[in-house]
């Protein structure tokens, strides 16, 4: 039914069926190995966009290897092959080629769409290319009937319509990943993405533009025959090299990313252990502080109150009772204020009753008064109340920041600014103190873990904490929480 000539399959009259086996079988093997290796290396639970799109590339490797091997079968003497309906092999080859091309397009399109928000429509480009291919095939063949010429033109146009856009999209997608890995502090992986994009571009030339000969331009000029005559090697050799290069760089990206994730996980685990130790130590210190205040202040006041009550029992006149009762009221007031202050430090009731700015002002006044530190709290840019857990997080971070200012900076003035800007909540804590080396602080046993705890609190809300400080130039701490995470305008 479809007795295609050997020149269409091999690309040159000089190649016989045995030569085709030597050329196409290794190429198909490389493609199959690419699909198998990528499928095995894809992380099952990774959030990396590349991981989610690689199944399409693995499918391309499997299906296109089948194309090359079916071409080999097609060149064999059919009377000795024993395949039923062997005359349908050319149609099967063409169908598999279209499917593999669509898989390649989908790999590049899905990866590009996952990397660039405005490129979401690219996901559906395969649905547009399929009717475009049918239209191109109809225009070049003068119809869609099944014949040698239609199959030949379908093979050529499939490479133009699917393989060229597929490799271009894949190259662009890998280049978009380069920026992602750079922002994540992984320059080597970004470098591999660049090389992978270059290899995809090379494959687009040797697999999409170097096509079987056909009686229309550019296939009539740039084809297997002219390429073999010019270079001296079949295009499949260079396609195999391109497939091997793609496999190499894609696997390098996956493995390096996995190794980087393991290192970061180990570092985070180490930091978590340090933080857990610090939390336990902080709890013990807080208990000691509470016990000390209860013993030194509250207990002493209550003891004095008890002693004066006993003295009151021995009073001999009403005037003496009234005089001693004044001291009792003073002692009770002092004890009440001490307990209220301690309770506020443990759980600031004003945060729930009066809001975040009032709670910060109260703490700033309590902290600043004994240390000669002037703290100005500006909340004019904060228009709405925030969810309780968000306000508590901001309060604790500002509390830690102001405590550090008072204890370590020698500052005379500090400013706290609360505002809603850029689609979220922003908090600035600035001081005119001595400043510090941020990198050195990160490795400090005490304050470094305090900084780590502040970052962890903010990251749980999807926010970010930035610290800018220079020696003798003061410090600025910027806290930003996205509006989606903070749910501005409502209480939870």
Secondary structure, 3 states (H helix, E strand, C coil): CCCCCHHHHHCCCCCCHHHHHHHHHHHHHHHHHHHHHHHHHCCCCCCCHHHHHHHHHHHHHHHHHHHHHHHHHHHCCHHHHCCCCHHHHHHHHHHHHHHHHHHHHHHHHHHHHHHCHHHHHHHHHHHHHHHHHHHHHHHHHCCCCCCHHHHHHHHHHHHHHHHHHHHHHHHHHHHHHHHHHHHCCCHHHHHHHHHHHHHHHHHHHHHHHCECCCCCCCCCCCEHHHHHHHHCCCHHHHHHHHHHHHHHHHHHHHHHHHHHHHHHHHHHHHHHHHHHHHHHHHHHHHHHHHHHHHHHHHHHHHHHHHHHHHHHHCCCCHHHHHHHHHHHHHHHHHHHHHHHHHHHHHCCHHHHHCCHHHHHHHHHHHHHHCCCCEEEEEEEECCCCCCHHHHHHHHHHHHHHHHHHHHHHCCCEEEEEEEEECCEEEEEEEECCCCCCHHHHHCCCCHHHHHHHHHHHHHCCCCEEEEEEECCCEEEEEEEEEHHHHCCCCCC
